[in-house]
Amino acid sequence: MRLPLRHPPPEADAVVLRCAHLEALAAAALGLPLGPAAALVTASRSRGRHGNALQWHLGLEPHDGAASRDWEDRIEIKLVSVWRRGGAITCDKLKVCDLALDPWAKLANVCWVLVDRVTRVVVGHTMWSLRGEARRSLAGAWGLDPHFDRPPLFVEAREQGERQAPAYYLAGRWLREQGIVPETLPGVFAFDPTWWSAARGSSRGSRAEPLLTLWRGESGAVVCPRCGGPIRADLGRLRAEGAAAGVHAMPFGAECATRGHYVIDARGLPLPLQHPGRAELEMALEGRVGPEQVWRLADRVAEPEDHLHW
């Protein structure tokens, strides 16, 4: 159920706030796999665990529930999950904040971080402020019917048992129209939510996500990087869409026997072969990284002397 907006929109553009440190971290995050950090800092079935992993990589507390904006109370950090459907890049609605908080304050300055839904790898980012046409288009939601007018900003009641936990959401359509989610972007793979849900449901009650295997142009079965067994996938679909469901045949390891499998074309990854982080990315995607090998992005990016806080 949708509810009316509680907070009226601002009448003027937001003041642009920036931080050179966050900008450097966001730029360095391209190709960053969030899966290993999510396994390290969150529970395996925690909702939003990849957002928690992103916060941790940026040097923040992974489970910060504060009402202030994420980065120095200046800039909000929003993870936007993206995938391909019918060849186009798409996304779902995005939670802004709980109804008690002012969404316009949250959205005044945002670092949008785009993450591929299949690989959980950072594929891009945009530093953005609530100004101009973007502000006016969102402000128009104030006078729209939440049910029939398809507003870009809306409130959902989010019923949880006998109680409600209403929150503000941005429509995925608006994120695409504003170019926050672009039409073309390397590293975004095809995602079938129906198959994905069924694969998670078949993982012996753990609801674990399918294991990923990289395809490098082999003909026939792909060798499982975890146990050495064969994985078969539709090669025509792999070539056309860059991803396809896999079937792991015997022999297989203990974990491989209880999980779904998904094969992706290694040529579609966001980092080129010669990039120094490419080997780490491939290891992370194929589950070949132990807890002791997980590194933190904030430890690898030097903090600038001047954060450019004008």
N, C-alpha and C positions, 0 to 999 in steps of 0.2 A: 504494500500500500504506500502511495506517495502522499506527502504532506506539503503544505505551503512553505515557502521560504520564510525564515524567521528574521534574518538580518537584511536590511535594505542595502542596495548597492551603493558604492561611492560615486560621487558626482565628478570627481577629477581623477586623472591618471595617477598611478602609483609612482612614488619617487624611486628611481632606479638605485638599487643597492647591489654592490658587487664585492667579491672577495677573490683576490688573485690565488690564494691558497686553494680554495674550493675549485676554482677554474682549472688549476693545474692537476688536481686529483681527478676531476671529471674527465679531462682530456686523457690522462694516463690510464683510465679505467677501460678504454676500448679493448675488447677482447678478454676482459676479466671474467673468469668462470666463478659464479657465486656458489655453486654446489658444495665445494669442500668447506668453505667458511660456514655455510648454513648448517652443515652436519656438525661442525665444531662448536658453534655458539648457540644453537637452538635445539629444541626437541624435534625428533624426526617427523612428527605429525603436526607441528605448530603452524598455524595459518600465518602468512606473512613472513615466513622464515627467510626468504631470499631478500626481502626488504631489510630485515634485521642484519643479514650478512653484509648488505651494501653499507649500512650505517657503520658497522664494525670496520669494514675496509677503509672507510673515509676517516677513521680515527674517532668515531663517536661511540656512545654507549649503544649496544645493539638493541636493548629493550627499553629505551627511553620513552616514557609515557607522558612527558611534560606537554603542557598546552602551548608552549612557545614554539616559534619556528625552529627547525632542526639545526640550522647552522648559525650559531652565535645570535640567535633570535633575529636574524636578518633575512635568511633565505631558506625557504622550504625545499626539501628534497623529496621528489616523487618518483618512485619506480613505476614505469609503465611497461606492462607485459605485452609484447607484440608477437604476431605470427602471420603466416601466409594462409590465405583461404582463396582458392580459385585463382591463384597467381597474384592476388593483391595483398598488401600488408594491412592488417586490421588490429583492433584492440577492443577490450571490453570497457565498460564503465569504470571509473576510477574514484575511489573514496577520497574526499578532501579532508574532512574532519567530522567529529561528532557535532550534533545539532547545537549543543551549548556554546560552541566556539564560532568565531566570526570567520566564514570562509573567505571573505574578501581580504582579510589580513593574512590568512594563510597563503593566498594566491598572489599577493602583491609582487613577490619576487620568488621565482621557482627555478630550481635546477631539475629539469626533467631528464631522467636517466632511462633509456630504452633498453629493455632486456628481452632476448629471444625466449619465448615460452618453452620451446623444446629443450634447448641446451642450457638455459639459465645463464647465458653469457651476455655481458654488456655490449651492445652493438651501436650505441651512439648516445649523445646527450645534447641538450639545448639549455642555455641560460636565457631566462625569459622574465619579462615584467608585465604586469596587468596594465596595459596602456593601449590607446588608440582603438581600433576596430575590435580587437580582442576584448577589451573592457566593455565596450558598448554592446557587443553581442552577448556577453554573459549578463550584463545588467538588464537586458531585455527579458531575462527569465523571471524577473520580479513580477511582471504583469501577465505572465502566461499561465494557463491552466496546467497543473502538474501532471494530469492524466492524459489530456487530449491534444495539447499543443507541442509536445516533444521539446521541452525546454532544455537548453544545454547544461543548466545547473538545476538540480532537483534534490529533494529530500525523500529518503526511503525510511519507512518505519523500522525495518529490520526486526521483526518479531522473533524473540528468542524464548520459547516456552510461553510463559504467561506474562512476560514483560517485553517492552519495546526498547530498542537502542537506536533511535533515529540518527541518521547521519546524512551529510551533504555528499553528493556525487556529481562528477562531471560525465557527460555523455561521451562515449567513445567516438561518436560521429563528430562532435565538436573538436576533439583532439586531432582528428584527421583533417577536418576543414581548416584548422588554424596552422597546419603544417608541423605541429609538434610531433605527430606521427607522420613521417614523409611517405610518399608514394613508392619510392625505391630506397633500399637500404641493404647493404651486404650483411650476411650473417643471420638472416631471418628465414626460418624453415617452415615448411608446411606442417600444420597441426590439425589433427582430427580429434576433437574433444570426446566424441562418442567412443572411438577406439581406445583413446587414452584412459578414459574412465573405466572401461571394461578391463583393460590390462592391469590397472591398479587394483580393481576388485578381485582379480584372479591371483594376486600375489600372496596367497596363503594367509589372508586376514590382516596383513601388515599395511595395506594401502600404499605400498612403496611404488614410486614412479618407475617406469620401464628403464632398463639399462641401455645406454647408448653405445653404438659401435660405429666407427668411422669406415666409410667405403672409399677406397682410393682407386677405383676403376677396375677392380678385379672382375673376372668373369666367373660365374658359378658362385659357390658358397664363400662367405667371408669368414676368416678365422677369428674366433672370439678372442679379444685381447686379455680376457680375464682367466679363461680356462683352456683355451686352445681348441675348443670344439667348433663345429661348423654352424654358421648362421646363414640361413637362406632368406632372400628378400627379392621382391619384384624389381629386377634391374631396369626394366623399361620405366617404371614409375620413379625409381631413383634418379635416372637420367633426366626425366621430364620435370619432376617436382623437387628433387634434391633430398627427399626423405621417403622412407617406406617402412611399414611394419616388418619385423624380422621373426623368423621361427628358428629357435635354437634346437638343433638335433643332437643326439648322443654322439660322443660322450660330453657331459657337461658337469661343471662344478656345482657345489651345494647351493650357492647364491643364484647362479644362472638358472637352476632348475625351478626356482620359486618366483622368478620375476618375468615380466614382459620384456620384449626386446624391440628396439627401434634403431634403424640404420640410417645414417645421414651421410651425404656426400661431403667429403672433407674439403672439396674445392669451394664450398659455400661458406666456410668459416670466415669471420671478419678480419683475421690476421693473415697476412701473406706467409708463404712457406719460409721466406728468409727472415721473418721477424724473430727477434731473440726470445719472445714469449710464446712462440708457436708450439714448441715441444711441451712446455708446461700446460698449455691449453689442451692439447690432445690428451695428455695423461689425465687431466682433471675430468674431461668429458667421458673418458672410458673407465672411470673409477679406479685409476691406478695411482691415486694419491692418498697416502696415509695421514692420520691426524698430525704427526710430527713434521710433515712436509708442507702444511698449510702456512702460507705467508700472508702478511697484511699489506695492502696497498699503501697505507699511510706511512709504513716503514721504508718504502722505496721511493717516495716522492719528497724531495726537499721542500721545506716550508720557506717561502720567500720572505725576505726581510720586510718588504712593504706589501701589505695585503690590499692596498689601493682602496681603503675605506674612505671614500670621498665624503 
